[in-house]
Amino acid sequence: MSASSDAVLICEGYDDRAFLKGWLLRLGASEPARDGAGFARPGGGRFAPGEFGLMGSSGRVVVIKPRGRDANDHLDRPKEVWTLVQDIAAKGGYSDIVAVVDSDEPVEEGREPVPATPPLDALRNAARTEPSGRTATRADGVRVHAIVWECADPSHPLLPAQQSLERIVCAALAEAHPDRARQVAEWARDKAAPPHKCAAWSHYAGWFSDGGTGAFYGRVWQDEAVAEGLLRRLSWNGGDGILRTLIG
């Protein structure tokens, strides 16, 4: 049985964690009170190392937990996220568990992207029941959700070709600041770094570097034009509806 109404978002890494925090704050969540030892978890205790914790309007705690980073960072990160989801579901303590993963599918030139089929097998394995759309409800009432990083923007020279968090962010930045996007595309051409990483890091280096790499994916939410573009894209992929339900 779930011990509380708390929710937890399991994501691939620290960039995702920063972006999810900015997204939740944009939707109306708030940070818990800070004391001398950091942020105290409402109801007692502390958030675990690496976790971010926020409060929904109803008082519900929403925890953001990255899968971590270690010597095996080359492993299948979405698979690791889903393994962690299964472990947390088995232990209990949350009423909602959200897996947040990259699609990693290429966007084909000349074809309009369509939302990816929800990861039904992963949802089925985590909840041990048949999913309905992007959510599956376990026998104990715990809901398991899937948010997949992808956006509807067609193939374009200013955007990474791989569906990912970086593509969503770069698309919103390019829409709000097209001159910047053209500079990034010109500079990043033929660079050795993975194209989706190179484009995002270039936006960071050019216009967000004063806040440090760890803050970049949270700071994009502070630009009103960029934030509006992000919300439209996150509504298309189904994620916005899931998070609004969690913090309502």
C-alpha positions in Angstrom: 0.0 0.0 0.0 1.1 3.6 -0.6 2.1 5.2 2.6 1.3 8.8 1.5 0.0 11.0 -1.3 3.5 12.0 -2.2 4.6 11.8 -5.9 8.1 11.1 -7.3 9.5 11.8 -10.7 12.4 9.5 -11.8 14.5 11.1 -14.5 17.7 10.3 -16.4 20.1 12.9 -15.0 20.8 16.2 -13.4 19.8 18.3 -16.4 16.4 16.7 -16.4 16.1 17.4 -12.7 16.8 21.1 -13.1 14.3 21.3 -16.0 11.6 19.5 -14.1 12.1 21.8 -11.1 11.7 24.8 -13.3 8.6 23.3 -15.0 6.9 22.5 -11.7 7.7 26.0 -10.3 6.2 27.5 -13.4 3.0 25.4 -12.9 2.6 26.8 -9.4 4.6 24.4 -7.1 6.8 25.9 -4.4 9.9 25.0 -2.5 9.6 23.8 1.1 10.9 25.8 4.0 14.7 25.9 4.4 16.3 25.5 7.8 20.0 25.5 8.9 20.6 22.1 7.3 18.8 22.8 4.0 15.3 21.9 2.8 13.3 20.0 5.4 10.8 17.5 4.1 7.3 18.3 5.1 6.1 15.7 7.6 9.6 15.1 8.9 13.0 13.8 7.6 15.2 15.1 4.8 15.2 14.7 1.1 17.8 12.1 0.0 21.1 13.4 -1.5 20.5 14.4 -5.2 16.7 14.7 -4.7 14.8 18.0 -5.3 11.5 18.4 -3.4 8.6 20.7 -4.2 5.2 21.3 -2.8 2.0 21.3 -4.8 -0.9 23.7 -4.1 -2.7 21.0 -2.1 0.4 20.5 0.1 1.4 17.3 -1.7 5.2 16.7 -1.8 6.6 16.1 -5.3 10.2 14.6 -5.3 12.5 14.8 -8.3 15.0 11.9 -8.3 17.7 11.5 -11.0 18.9 8.0 -11.7 22.4 9.2 -10.8 25.7 9.3 -12.6 28.5 6.8 -12.2 31.2 4.9 -14.1 28.5 3.1 -16.0 26.9 6.2 -17.5 27.1 4.7 -20.9 24.4 2.2 -20.0 20.8 2.3 -21.3 19.5 5.3 -19.2 15.8 4.9 -19.9 16.1 1.2 -18.9 17.8 2.3 -15.7 15.0 4.8 -15.0 12.3 2.1 -15.4 14.3 -0.3 -13.2 14.3 2.4 -10.5 10.6 2.9 -11.0 9.9 -0.8 -10.4 12.1 -0.7 -7.2 10.3 2.3 -5.8 6.9 0.9 -6.7 7.7 -2.4 -4.8 8.9 -0.5 -1.7 5.8 1.8 -1.6 5.7 5.3 -0.1 4.3 7.2 -3.1 0.9 7.4 -4.7 2.2 8.5 -8.1 5.5 7.5 -9.8 6.5 9.2 -13.0 9.2 7.9 -15.3 10.8 10.8 -17.4 12.9 9.5 -20.3 14.2 10.7 -23.7 12.6 9.3 -26.8 15.9 9.3 -28.7 14.1 8.7 -32.0 15.3 10.6 -35.0 13.0 13.2 -36.6 12.8 12.3 -40.3 13.3 15.1 -42.8 10.1 16.0 -44.6 7.8 14.2 -42.2 5.7 15.8 -39.4 6.6 14.2 -36.0 3.8 12.4 -34.2 3.7 11.6 -30.5 5.5 8.4 -29.8 3.5 5.4 -28.6 3.7 5.3 -24.8 6.2 2.8 -23.5 3.5 0.2 -22.8 5.8 -2.7 -22.0 7.7 -0.6 -19.4 4.4 0.7 -17.9 3.1 -2.9 -17.8 6.1 -4.3 -16.1 6.2 -1.5 -13.5 2.5 -1.6 -12.6 1.8 -5.2 -13.3 -1.4 -4.2 -15.1 -2.5 -3.0 -18.4 -1.8 0.7 -19.1 -4.4 3.3 -20.2 -2.5 5.8 -22.4 0.5 7.0 -20.5 -0.7 5.8 -17.1 -1.0 2.4 -15.4 -2.6 1.8 -12.0 -1.2 -0.9 -9.8 -3.4 -3.2 -7.7 -2.5 -1.2 -4.6 -3.7 2.0 -6.2 -0.3 3.5 -7.0 -0.3 5.2 -10.4 2.7 4.9 -12.7 3.1 7.5 -15.5 5.4 8.0 -18.5 6.7 11.3 -19.8 8.7 11.0 -22.9 10.9 14.0 -24.0 9.8 14.8 -27.6 8.2 17.7 -29.5 6.2 18.3 -32.6 8.8 20.6 -34.4 9.7 19.2 -37.8 13.2 18.6 -39.0 15.1 21.9 -39.2 18.8 22.9 -39.5 18.5 24.9 -36.3 17.3 21.9 -34.2 18.8 18.6 -33.1 17.5 15.7 -35.1 17.1 13.4 -32.1 14.0 13.6 -29.9 15.2 14.5 -26.4 15.0 17.1 -23.7 17.7 19.1 -25.5 15.6 19.2 -28.7 12.6 20.6 -26.7 14.7 23.3 -25.1 16.5 24.2 -28.4 13.2 24.4 -30.2 11.7 26.8 -27.7 14.9 28.9 -27.7 15.0 29.0 -31.5 11.4 30.2 -31.6 12.0 32.9 -29.0 15.5 33.9 -30.2 16.0 32.9 -33.9 19.2 34.9 -34.3 20.8 33.1 -31.4 19.8 29.7 -32.9 21.3 30.6 -36.3 24.6 31.5 -34.5 24.5 28.2 -32.6 23.8 26.1 -35.8 26.7 27.8 -37.6 29.2 27.3 -34.8 28.1 23.7 -34.0 28.4 22.5 -37.6 30.8 19.6 -37.8 31.7 19.6 -34.1 32.6 16.2 -32.6 30.1 16.4 -29.7 26.7 14.6 -30.1 24.6 17.1 -32.1 21.8 17.5 -29.6 24.2 18.0 -26.7 26.4 20.4 -28.8 23.4 22.6 -29.7 22.1 22.9 -26.1 25.5 23.5 -24.6 26.1 26.2 -27.2 23.0 28.1 -26.1 24.2 27.7 -22.5 27.8 29.0 -23.3 26.5 31.9 -25.3 23.7 33.3 -23.1 23.4 31.4 -19.8 26.9 30.7 -18.6 26.8 33.1 -15.7 24.6 30.7 -13.8 26.7 27.6 -14.2 25.9 24.4 -16.2 23.7 23.0 -13.5 21.3 25.9 -13.6 20.9 26.2 -17.4 17.9 23.9 -17.8 16.1 25.6 -14.9 16.9 29.1 -16.1 15.3 28.7 -19.5 12.0 28.8 -17.7 12.7 32.4 -16.5 12.5 33.7 -20.1 8.8 34.4 -20.7 8.9 33.8 -24.4 10.9 30.6 -24.0 8.6 29.3 -21.2 5.5 29.8 -23.3 7.2 27.8 -26.1 8.2 25.0 -23.7 4.6 24.7 -22.3 3.1 24.3 -25.8 5.6 21.5 -26.6 5.1 19.8 -23.3 1.4 19.8 -23.8 1.8 18.1 -27.1 3.8 15.2 -25.6 1.3 14.7 -22.8 3.6 15.7 -19.9 2.0 18.9 -19.0 -1.3 17.2 -18.1 0.4 14.7 -15.9 2.3 17.3 -13.9 -0.7 19.6 -13.5 -2.6 16.7 -12.0 0.2 15.9 -9.6 0.5 19.4 -8.1 -3.2 20.4 -8.2 
